[in-house]
Amino acid sequence: MFAFADPTELWLELASVPQAWRPAAYSSAASRWNGYLNHLCLTAMLDWLRAEQGPRTTSWLEERQWPSLWEVVSGSIITIGDRRLALIPTEAIDDGELAVPQEWVDLPDWIADYYLAVQMQLSDGEADGEASWLRVWGYATHYDLKTFGQYDAEDRTYSLAADQLTQDWNALWVTMQFCPQAQTRAAVAPLPELAPAQAESLIQRLATQPLPRLAVPFAFWGGLIQSSTWRQQLYQRRTQTEARVNLGQWFQQQVSSGWQRLETLLATDRQLALNLRSGREAADARQVKLIALGDQTVALVVQLSRTEDERVAVLVQVHPAGDASTVPANLELKLLTETGETLQTVQAGAEDSYIQLRRFRCPVGTEFQVKIELGGAQVSERFIM
């Protein structure tokens, strides 16, 4: 539902705010709130624009890819045909300026044609009786930001004052429809590519930094974050560095953060149910987690069975996710000790429907790791029995 309080502005009411978001893993309360705010903004704008502009309106990234970006920077992009709109949300009360993180302005693959100033008010409804809403009160082009914007080196943003923005929402659609050749972008020089060893060093350094985007020179930061593979690795390091999944809790029907009961996921994902038709065995507890490896997604399945000697038998499998019927060729699944010593390795062939480690047994208190690798991308999960 939406309403126009001012005919030159776009106002959208946000319904059911507490239920609007399935939490992803984040390293801190601040990044978690950033993800929440951006998810609400992107979802509401996508729904409205699709109703207005039709199927040519899409999100720049898939839903599963956004958390790795929102962990470290705010903003999102919607594409309408060959034009890109950057959404820059804020909870600021006044309309003083549009401040855009440098990543959206200086990374060639990230830049947009138009940058929307989005003010958001989030209320719980029950406590104060107020509605939650977002308001698009102005916009600027990439050319405007690069040519007239004020660059702040401390927080790495480009800013334009309110009087430097176009504040009539309708003007955006007139320009897009009748002036398709209008200049919207300024020239941006590409950043040098990082060597793999350099990227790995940066990921290790930034894994525990509270503000990683400000911790190293932008040339290094931009070179790292513009790669979806390295961005995902940084995200995994930041959100899983010390996290251990307590497998013992699975027997009490507790679901670990980021995981789902296998039966729950199969009930809602028919394709994954078909993919998992092989390799399912009787178990006392089993959960699944979708793992992103660059532009590939797989399903990590862990099954637990109690044994007569009071240990627990563990079976670890990787299955295809989405529309795929086979796991990616050369995908590697490894079992490691707590200290990183490799115990088992299995590699997928060209037509494998799934791969699995040899079943192993653990006494209570055992810690171990499972690592999935594909090309330069890798994801590790740490467990304690």
N, C-alpha and C positions, 0 to 999 in steps of 0.2 A: 504494500500500500504506500502511496506517496501523495504529497501535497505541495503546492507552490504557495509559500507564504509571501514571496516576492516574485513577480513574474520574470524577473531577470536572473533569478537564482533557482537552483535545483535543490529541493528538500525531499528526502526519503525517510520514511519512518522505519525504524528497525524493530521488528516484532520478535518476541521470544528470545531476547538477547542471551540469557543464561544457557539456553539449549541450542544456540546457533552454532556451536563450535565443538568439534571433537579435539580435545587437547593433544598436541604432539609433544615430543620431548624437547625441553629447552634447558639451558644450563643455569638460568637464574630467573627470579621473579620478574625482573625488568624485561628480559628477552621474551619471557612467556606472555607478558602483557602486550608487548609489541606485536607478537604473533596474533594474539586475540584481536587487537584493534585492527590490524591490517586484514585479517581474515574477514571480519565483519564488513569492512569497507569494500573489499574486493567482491565479496559475495553479493552485497546489496547492489553495487553498481553493475555487476555482470547481469544480474536478473533484470534490472530496469533497462539496460541498454539492449539486451537481447529481445526484450519485448518491443522496443522502439526500432531497432535496427536489423533484427533478424539474425539468422545463423552465421552471418559473416563476423559477428562479434565473438571473440574468443579471449581466453586468458593466455598471456605470454608463456607461462609455465603450467605444467600439470599440477593438480592440487597437492600431490605428494612431494613435489619439489620445493614448494614455497617455504616450509619450515627451515630448511638449510639457509635460505636467504634472510628470512625474518629473524633468525638467531643473531644476525650481525648488522642488519641495516633495515630501515623502514621504507615502505613504498611498494608499489606493484604496478604492472602494466596490463592494459587491455588493448587488444588490436581490433580495429574495425576496418576491414578490407586491408588496404596498404598503409593505413594511418595508425599510429600508436598513441594511446593516452596513458600518461603516468599519473597514478593516484598517490597523493602525498597527504596522508591523514594526520590530524593533530587534535588534541583536546583543549588547545588554547582558547580562551574565551573571546579575545579580541581578534580583529582582522588586520593586525599590524603588518604582516608580511607573509610571503610564500618562501619558505626555506627548504631547499631541495638538497638531499645528500649528494655529494660529489660523484658517487658511483653512477647515479642516473644521468649525469651530465657529461662525464668524461670517459666512460667506457663505451667504445663504439657499438658493441652489441646490446647495450642497455639503454641507449638514448631513445627518447620518445619525440613525437612531433609537438604534442601539447602536454603541459603539466598542470594538473587540476589541484587547486587549494581546497582541501576537504576538511571542514570542521565537524567534529563528532561529539555528541553528548550521549553518554551511556548511563542509564538509570536502572535500578532494580524494579522500578514500577511500584512495588508494594510499599517500600519505605517512604517515598516522597510523592508518589502518584504522578510523576512526570514520565513522558514518553521518551524513548531513546530514538535518536535521529542522526542523520548526517546531512550536511549542507555544502554544496559546491558553490563557493562565493566568488570565484575568479579563476583565471587561467592565464598561462603565458606559454610562448613557444620556446623550443630549445635555443633558437637564435636569440630570443630576448634574454634568456638567462646567461648565455655566453657573452653577449655583447654589452648588456646593461646591468647584469646582476653583480652584486657585491660578493666577492669570495671571502669567506672567513676561514683562515688557515687553522684556527684552533679546533673548530668542530667540523671542518671540511664540508661546508655547505655553500651553495649559491643562493642569494636572497634577492628578492624584488619586493619593494614596498607596495602597499595596497593600490596606490595611485598609478603604479606602473603595470598593473594587471588589467586585462579585459574582464570586466565584471558583469557582462551580459552573457549568460549561458547560451541564449539563442544565437548569438553571433558566431559561436563555435560551429554550429551546424550549417549556418549560411556559408561560412568560409569553406568548410569541408565539401559542401555540395556544389557551390558555384565557383570556387577558386581552388580547384584541385592542384594547380601548379604553384600555389603560394609558397614562398620560402618559409620553411618552418625550422630547418636545422642549420647549425653552423658546423664548420669543419672541425673534426676531432682527430687528433693523431693517435694511431694505435700504440698500445703499450708493448714494450719488449716482452717476448715470451720467456717464462721462467724455466730453467732446467729442472728436471724431476728432483734432483738432490736439493736444489734451492727451495723448491716448493715444500718438500718434506720437512726441511729445517724450519721453514716459516710456520707450518702446521703445528709442529711440536712447540714452538715458541708461543704461538697464539692460542693454544688449546686451553690455557687457564687465565688468559688476559680478560679483565672485565669489559674493556672496550677495545677489541682487537682491531677495528678499523682505524683507530687513532694511534696504535702502538708502533707502527712501522711506516716508513715513507710510502706515499700513495702509489708510486710506481711499482713497489713490491706488493703492496696490498691489492691494488687493482689487478696486477698480473695474476695473483692467486685467486681472487674471488670471481674473476670473469670466467674461470674454468668451472663447469658444473661438476666435474670429477673431483677437483681439489676442494671446491666449496663443500661438497658432500663429505669428503674426508675430514675437513675441519669441523664440520657440524657433528660428525660421529665422535670425534675426539673430545669435543667440548661437552657433549651430552652424555658420554659413556665412559669418560676417563676413570672414574671411580665407581661407577654404577655396577652392581652385581645383582643379577636376577636370582632371587631366593627360590630354588626349585622345590624345597620342602613345603612352601606355602601352596603350591599347586594342588597338593593332596587335600587341602582344606577349601578347595574351590576358589581360591584367590587368584585374580588375574593380574599379572605383572604389567607395569606401565609400558605402553607401546606394543603389548601383546594382546592376542585374542584367543578365546577358546576355539579350537579347531572346528567344533560343531557349529558354533555361532557364525563363523565366517563362511562355512560351506552353505549355510542356510540362505545367505544373501548373495553369494557369488557362484553362480552356476558354472561358469567356465573353470574357476578354480576347483570346484567339486569334480569336474570331469578330469582335470589335470591330476587330481589326487586319487583317481580311481585305482591307481597302482601304488603299492608301497605302504598302504594303511594296515596296521596290525593292531591287535588288541593291546590296550594300555590302560593304566589306572588314571593317568592324567596326560593331557597333551595340549599344547598351545602353539600358535603360529604367529609369525611376525613378517610383515612385508618389508623387504630390504631393497633400497635403491642403490644401484651401482652405476653411476653415470646416467645414461639414458635407458638402462635396463632395470627391471624390477623382478625379484624372485621372492618365493615364500620359504622362509626358514621354519621348519617344523621340528619340535622337540617332543618326544614321547617318553613317558616314565612308567616303569613297572616295578612294583615291589618284588623282592626276592626272598627266599626262605632264610637266607643268612643275614637278614636285616639290612642288606644293602639295597641300592636302587639301580636297576638296569636303565641305561639311557640310550635312546636311538635318535640320531640327528640326521635329518634329511633336508635337501633343498629341492623345491619343485618350481616349475614355471608359474608365473602370475600373469594376469591380464589375458590377452588373446593368444599368448604363446602356448604351444603344445609340447615344446622341448625346452630344456634349460640351455642357456648360451654355451656354445662350444668353448672349451678350454676354461670354463669356470672351475675354480678350485675351492674345495671345502677342507678345512684343516681343524684338527683337534690339538690344542696346546695346553701345557701346564700353566699354573698360575704365573710362573716366571717367564713364560714365553717359549719353552722348549716344545718343539713339534713332536707329537706322538703319532698322529695319523694324517695322511693326505689322500684325497681322492680328486680326480679331475674328470670333468664331463667330456664325453665324445661329441661327435657332430649331431647325433640323433637321440641323445639320452632324454627320456621323459622325466627322470629325476636322478639324483645321486644321493648317496648316504655313506656315513662313516660306519665302521664295524661297531656293533653294539658293545658298550663297555659298562662296567659296574663301579659304583662309587659308594663308599661309606658316608655317613652323615658328617658334614663339615668339610668335605672335599671341595676345592675350588679348581675351576678349569676355564679355558677360553675356547670359543669357536670362531674361526676367521673364514670369511668368504672373500675371494679375490677374483677380479675379472679385469684383465689388462692392467691399467694403472690404478684402478679403483679397488678399495678394500674396506671391509666393515668387520669389526670385532664385537663379539658379545661375551660378557664375563658372567659366569654362573657360580653359585655356591649351593651345595646340596644340603 
